[in-house]
């Protein structure tokens, strides 16, 4: 893990919390159920577009809540 460049315990805790949230959201977006019925739906053409919309919405939400943080979201 790299060094956290913040001042104070509260800001460092907020930074760690946000990185944990981003990590968990990334894992959640990649997760797919192993059921056969769901596999037929997984190949629909709009599925990738839906993920991009979710990513953009979450990214804009984080930037509006924490404008001082410089987040890089790579999914």
C-alpha positions in Angstrom: 0.0 0.0 0.0 1.3 3.4 -0.9 1.7 6.4 1.5 -1.4 8.4 2.3 -0.6 12.1 1.7 -3.1 13.8 4.0 -2.8 15.9 7.1 -4.3 14.5 10.2 -5.9 11.2 11.3 -9.4 12.2 10.2 -8.4 12.9 6.6 -6.3 9.7 6.5 -9.2 7.7 7.8 -11.5 9.3 5.2 -9.0 8.5 2.4 -8.7 4.9 3.6 -12.5 4.6 3.8 -12.9 5.9 0.2 -10.3 3.6 -1.2 -12.0 0.6 0.5 -15.4 1.7 -0.9 -13.9 2.1 -4.4 -12.3 -1.4 -4.1 -15.5 -3.0 -3.0 -17.5 -1.3 -5.7 -15.1 -2.4 -8.3 -15.4 -6.0 -7.1 -19.2 -5.7 -7.0 -19.3 -4.5 -10.6 -17.2 -7.4 -11.8 -19.2 -10.0 -9.9 -21.5 -12.2 -11.8 -23.7 -14.9 -10.6 -23.0 -18.5 -11.7 -26.6 -19.5 -12.3 -27.5 -20.7 -15.8 -30.6 -18.5 -16.1 -28.5 -15.4 -15.4 -25.8 -16.5 -17.9 -28.4 -16.1 -20.7 -29.0 -12.5 -19.6 -25.3 -11.7 -19.2 -24.6 -11.6 -22.9 -27.2 -8.9 -23.7 -25.6 -5.9 -25.6 -26.7 -3.3 -23.1 -24.9 -4.8 -20.2 -21.6 -3.0 -20.8 -23.5 0.3 -21.3 -25.2 -0.2 -17.9 -21.8 -0.7 -16.2 -20.5 2.5 -17.7 -23.6 4.4 -16.5 -23.1 3.1 -13.0 -19.4 4.0 -13.0 -20.0 7.5 -14.2 -22.8 8.1 -11.7 -20.7 6.8 -8.8 -17.7 8.8 -9.9 -19.7 12.1 -10.2 -21.3 11.4 -6.8 -17.9 10.9 -5.1 -16.5 14.0 -6.8 -19.4 16.1 -5.7 -19.2 14.8 -2.1 -15.4 15.1 -1.9 -14.2 17.7 -4.3 -10.8 18.0 -2.6 -9.9 14.3 -3.3 -8.4 13.5 -6.6 -9.8 10.0 -7.4 -8.9 7.9 -10.3 -11.5 5.3 -11.1 -10.4 2.5 -13.4 -12.8 -0.3 -14.0 
